[in-house]
Amino acid sequence: MSGKRYSRQRELIYEALMGTDQHPTAEMVYHWLKPENPTLSLGTVYRNLNLLAEEGSITRMDFPVERYDANTRPHPHFCCRVCGRVYDLDLPYDASLDQAALEASGHDIERHEQIFYGSCVNCKVCH
C-alpha cells in the first residue's frame, strides 16, 4: 500500500481485505470494521477502497455488486449464482488468450479476466 498520505482507516480497510478470501463488497468491509471503529462511515470505506484500487493495491471487480480483492495478480474467479459468493480459482493465468485477442482485434491487450458461474460446493449440497 503506497501513494496517498497515510490513513489509519485506509490501513484497516486494506488489512481487512488482506485477511479474507471472500472478495467483499464495501458494505461487508464496513460491517466488519464498524464495531471496533465507531467513527467509520460507509462513505469512508468506499472512498478508501477506490483509492486503493486506483493505486493498484487492490482489484475492483464489477460483479452485479462491486467487490474488491487484495490479490492483484491475474487469476480467475468463480461466482455462485445461488449465494452470490465469489471464490478465487487456483488456475494458471493464460497469457496466450491475451496474444490471441491482440491478433484477432489489433487492440493493445494488457490482460483479461475470467469469471466462471454456477453453483458453489456449499449451495450444491443444500439444493
N, C-alpha and C positions, 0 to 999 in steps of 0.2 A: 504494500500500500504506500503510494507516494503522491507527489503532486501538490495538492492544496495544503493550506495551513492545517496544522494538527487539530483534530476534534475528537474529544473523548467519546462522543456519541457515535461518530463515524467508525471509530475503532471498535466499539461494542457491536455495532451492526456487522462490520466485517468479521469479527470473531464469531458471531452467531452463525454467519454463513459458512465459515471455515469449519465449524463444529457440527455440521449436519450434512446429510446426503439427500435431504428432502426437496431441494430446489424450491424454496419457499416463496410465497407471494410477499409483497410489502406488508400486508395485513398480518400475515403469520409472524414475520420478524417483529413487528410492533407488539403483538400479543405475547411473544416470548420474552421481550425485554421490558415491557411496561411495569410488571410487578416490582422489579428491582430498581426501576428508573422512573419514578412517578412524574417527572417533568417532561419525559419524552413525548413528542407528539407524532401522529401518523405522518404529517407533512414533513417533519424532520427525517423520518425513516425514508420516505420517497425521495426527498432531496439528496440525501446521502447515498442511497442506492444508485441514483442517477449519476452522481459524481464518481462513485466507484466504478460504474460501468464505463463512463466516458474516459477515465484514465486507464482502463484495461485491467483493473484489479479483480473485477468480477465480470460475468457474462449476463447480459439481459436476454431472456428468451421469450419470444412472443407467442406463447400458447394462448388459448382463449382468455386466460388471465395471465398477465405478465409475471414471470418468475425470474429468479436470479440464481446463479451458480458461481461458487468461488473457484471451481475447477475451470480454468480458462484454456486449457489445452483442447484442441479439437477432438470431440468424441460424440458418438451417437447417444440418443435418448429414447426412452420408451415412455409413452403417455397412456395411462389406463383410462379407457373411455367410461368405465364404471365409476371408479372412485376419484378420478382426476389426478392421482399421484403421478409424479414424474420420477423416473429412475435413470441413472447412468447405465449404459451398456458397455461392458468390457469387450469392445471390438476395436480392431485397429482402424485408424483413420486411413481412408483410401484416397491417396493423392492422385491416383490415376483418374478418378472422377473429375478432379479439377482440370487436368490436362484434356480429358475428353470434352468437357464443357467449353474449354478455350478453343479447341479445334472445331467444335460444332458451331460455335457462335462468333468467335473472333473477339469476344469480350475479355477484358483482363480479369481473370478469376483469382481471388485471394484465398478463398476457402469455401466449403459448403457445410451445411448442417443436415443431419439425418435424424428424422423423428419416426419412430415406429409406434403404431397404435394398436390397441387390442385390450384384452383383459389381463390384469396382473395376476400373479400366482395367488395372492390373497383373495381377490374377487372371484377367481375361477373356483376356489374351494367353497366360497359362500353361495355361489349361484348355481 
